[in-house]
């Protein structure tokens, strides 16, 4: 493995090196990345220029500075959904400009359900432990479990979205919405393994569908 940063050319501060996730031969300092990680121990996915050229366009997009399996939005079978979160049992509970990205690992049934989402998604907030799927009690969720990734639509909505994420993390809250015969459950990214906590250096939300529970 090389011991010289590809960006600054320095061999010092080798404890801050990030190794190319593909060839493992090239390194760059964390503080030389286009998006600087928040901490020295944050897991970062980075590719050197040679490996970037070998990656397909969809793979490059998914692994920008944190891995996220977002379905190609240029494909004809799906599209991103932009709308608002309305938390009906929370004061000042409307969060505009939220985009739902369908995971590229989602099945056709999930894609169909995602296309039926309304512009205003009405949620109830619950203690996370009350709605945590039983399947996650036996096997913790991973990127394979995710149906939808939720992110702010643009920079103007980042602060409001981050406030919602921080609230859900701090109070261990989950969101639940009824979508026809199913429930959409939304959790913070900190419920995933550490390597999936951040996308482009920031926490996010993710969702899963499950069958509607009996009242």
C-alpha positions, 0 to 999 in steps of 0.5 A: 500500500502507498504511504503518500497522500494522492491529494497533498503529496505528504507522508505525514499523519498516516493515522489519518489515511483513507485507503482506496476501497477497491484497489487498497493501493492508494491513500488520501488524508481524511482532511484532503477529501472533498467531503471531510468526515466528522471524526477520525474513526468514521468509516469512509468509502473512497476510490482513487481516480483509476478505480473511479474510471472502472466503476459504472456511473450508478456505482460512482453515484452510490459510493460518493462519500458514504455508501447508499444503495439508491436505485438509478433515477434515470431508469423507467421503472421508478422515480424518486418521491418528493413530499413532506412528513407530517407528524400528527402527534407532534407539535410543529410536526410538518417537515417539507422537502423530503425526498424518498429514494428507492433502494436498488435492492428493493423488490418490485412490490416495494417499488410499486408501494413506493410509487403510491406514496402521497405528497404529504405522508402522515406519520405517528411518532412512537418509541422505537421499541414499540414498532421495531420489526420482530425480524430485526430482533433476531437479525439486526438490519443492514442495507439489505433491509432498506426499502427507502432512503429519506434525504432533504430535497435540497440545501435549503431544507437540510437544517429542518431535516437534520432537526427531525433526524436529531430529534428521532435519534435523541428521543429514540423515536420511530415514525409509522404511516399507514399506506393502504394495506401496509405500514411504512416504518421510518428509523434513523440511520444510527439504527444500522451498522456503524458503516451505514450511519452517514451519507456524505457525512450526515445522518439520514432516515430510512424506511421499511414496509410491513403488513398492516397490524391488527388494531 
